[in-house]
Amino acid sequence: MQNTTYVTLKRAAQMLGVHEQTLRRWERKGMIRMARLPHSGHRRVPLEEIERLQRSMAAPPPEPAVRLVPPRLDAKSQEKARKLSKLVRADLSGLESEQSFDEFMAKRRGRLWLP
């Protein structure tokens, strides 16, 4: 059977550079595995868990789900944007005051997007 080394909650927090309460919260969320002493209930953290979290915290962040692309600033793109803007303004100028924007867009698209 493997002999695992454990450290106190305070020492684990110091090693990870987080607050002790953060480790308690991570345990409740299932992000870290801890052991409890039989009579006192004090927490002990396996060194393997600390090493795993250190690797995870040092890893580069994942790629964002949405890639932001800056707008084109060339003259052709700017002119196209101005033309589209005029078309949208013309469409919206026909919006009746008693009609909601959602109703206007639903009529324009021919379907409802919102329930």
Secondary structure, DSSP 4 states (H G I P E B T S, - for coil): -----EEEHHHHHHHHTS-HHHHHHHHHHTSS--EE-TTT--EEEEHHHHHHHHHHHHSPPPPPSS---PPP-SHHHHHHHHHHHHHHHHHHHT--TTS-HHHHHHHHHTS-S--
